[in-house]
Amino acid sequence: MAEEEFDFFKPHPHPTKPRVKSSFFEVVPDAFDDKSLNFTGDHRRVKKKAEEEAKALEPVPEPETAEPEPDVAMSEPVQENIIAHDVCITSAEPWVAGDRSAQSRIFIKNGTIVNDDQSFHADIYIEDGIIKQVGSNLVIPGGARTIDARGKFVIPGGIDTHTHFQLPFMGTVSVDDFYSGTKAALAGGTTMIIDFVIPQKGESLLDAYEKWRGWADAKVCCDYGLHMAVTWWSDQVAKEMEILTSEKGINSFKVFMAYKDTMMLEDDEIYNCFKRCKDLKALPMVHAENGHLIAIKSQEMLQHGVYGPEGHLQSRPEEVEEEATSRAITIADQAGAPLYVVHVMSKAAANIISKARREGKIVFGEPIAASLGTDGTHQFNKCWRHAAGHVMAPPLRADPTTPGYLMDLLANNDLQLTGTDNCTFNADQKAIGKDNFTRIPNGVNGVEDRMSILWEKGVYSGKMDPCRFVAVTSSTAAKVFNIYPKKGRIAVGSDADIVIWNGEATRTISAKTHHQAVDFNIFEGMTCHGVPEYVITGGSIVMDEGQLKVTQGLGRFVPTPVNSQCVFGRVGTRDKIRQPQIVEREPYTGPVVEIKEEDMPVLHKRSDNPIIPDHANEFHSRPPTRGGVRNMQDSSFSLSGHQYDENQPKRPGTKVSNPPGGKSTGFW
């Protein structure tokens, strides 16, 4: 660091004149207080109050001749004696609310700052979890930890828009809870996750929300937000959605078009939910698969003797995702609502989203680390565990060119941002479906590896630049979920969620070395360029030169406000343009044909009583014969006592030429 940066700390040349504060310190109340941390030989922190009391008891030394202070930049750390019983030892105990401001100050110098819209060389000063300064020749107070980021990228921490930690699903619970899941996220450079609250059918959305908050608050190592799934529809659900948006910090609601009989909604329910989201200015989300077709195809696979994981892929063909994606976009557009399509897994579905955006529809597509980093051929592997480890819904596609195709669309903004759908199950949990693929718990990993996969397949391959990388891993998510620029940007006033990223370093992904609780990794053996060397979340350094040091409960719940400008910025104007048009014309005064009531077609609902059918004619229950006459097997009996032909005019007689039994002429 240049010597002139420390001029503030040198003795004032004119002690009798008051010192003029710099513009930066006008916003720092205690800027002139001593902010240096004092350490003993074992580097344990001393409580400031206890230290001051100890100094007060020391004898006052004799005055000595004042000597110029040495340059702070060149001086050695000051060693002082401290009282042993006043030492505060940092441990991995759960975080106590209110202690966040106790974190040390951080100064990052010589790095290349990368935001979604620009990159530039500058330094960063962080204090109390907030970015205080960005620029060159910064004046900073003492006691700051200095990190030299020369040759590295300094980027906003990643935001994973789609996780399922500690999720009860298909008879078991995902193995990564909010502690191991967020710890793994930080290890990979992700500093915020957004998880899904998924209530059971009939369960109160508010009760489910409180349950998820109870699971997460005590365990998260980084900040987190929540989406809400709507698994059933009623007036109660509509009312609770309003409470969740106005009081609970939820601005997104997901519906399922798959998982028939458990979470799936029908089209009319989806429309009502989307309409409600639009009224609340919340973002509708959709899991787009045709649940009815999946149920039929799954049974067909089992009837053909296909019981292994390969049946999962074959029962959910690409057309099933394509059709549902198109239908969901149509429903949302008719409801006047935007739409967010989660985990885009196929070329066909991605093309539907791209086409809709070109038609002016407000649609966001979210491919995930799995669909960008691997493919569905693994589900045909001879090893059952390997194949089952790749089972998720919608499935990874067997076409090996799918990941590259999706990456191309992501790089060019046909798709907008990335998540992981991280929902992990160990081998014994996957084995629930060892004899029936429909019972294999759906889910794969990705929260730790997403950033490296995106760098390797996107930036290092030449498909996107670092600014676009920041957009698809962080900034766009912050904008869509209305937490930008608090998250997703390096700027003065933003949260200090920062990653110092080495784009040239490599790491090999493996279940043996990852930080997740799951015993399998779908990216096993893949070597990726792009490694986080330092990860800072909320002003705390949790990844320090590759060493992960997390604190359980350090993270906070981040409310996501409704009415994101990125999502709803053009909805109001569009609604005005789309208002139904009324044509002013003279009333019609001409003749009107009169239709008799008996001539009106009567539509009858099929009777629920199989014995007494609901027919307009009370006598006939059988169709006419081929010749068009009454079926002789049909009864003319009526419970009302009426006769079949009582309304027909009587005829005096009927001449029968050849009745049964012969001619009548021989007898009469």
Secondary structure, DSSP 8 states (H G I E B T S, - for coil): --GGGGGGGS--S-TTS-----TGGGG-TTTTS-----B-TT--EE-HHHHHHHHHHS-------------TTTS---B----GGGEE--------TT-GGGS--EEEEEEEEE-SS-EEEEEEEEETTEEEEEESS----SS-EEEE-TTSEEEE-EEEEEE-TT-EETTEE-S--HHHHHHHHHHTTEEEEEEEE---TT--HHHHHHHHHHHHHTT-SSEEEEEEE--S--HHHHHHHHHHHHHS---EEEEESSSTTTTB--HHHHHHHHHHHHHHT-EEEEE---HHHHHHHHHHHHHTT--STHHHHHTS-HHHHHHHHHHHHHHHHHTT--EEEEEE-SHHHHHHHHHHHHTT--EEEEEBHHHHH--GGGGG-SSHHHHHTT--SS---S-TTHHHHHHHHHHTTSS---B--B----HHHHGGGTT-GGGS---B--TTTHHHHHIIIIITTTSS-HHHHHIIIIIHHHHHTT-TTTSS--STTSB--EEEEEEEEEEE--TTT-SSS-S--TTTT-EEEEEEEEEEETTEEEEETTEE---TT---B----S--HHHHTTHHHHHHHTS----------S------GGGS-------S-SSS---SSSS--S---TTSS--TTS----TT---TTTTS---S----SS-TTS-STTT-
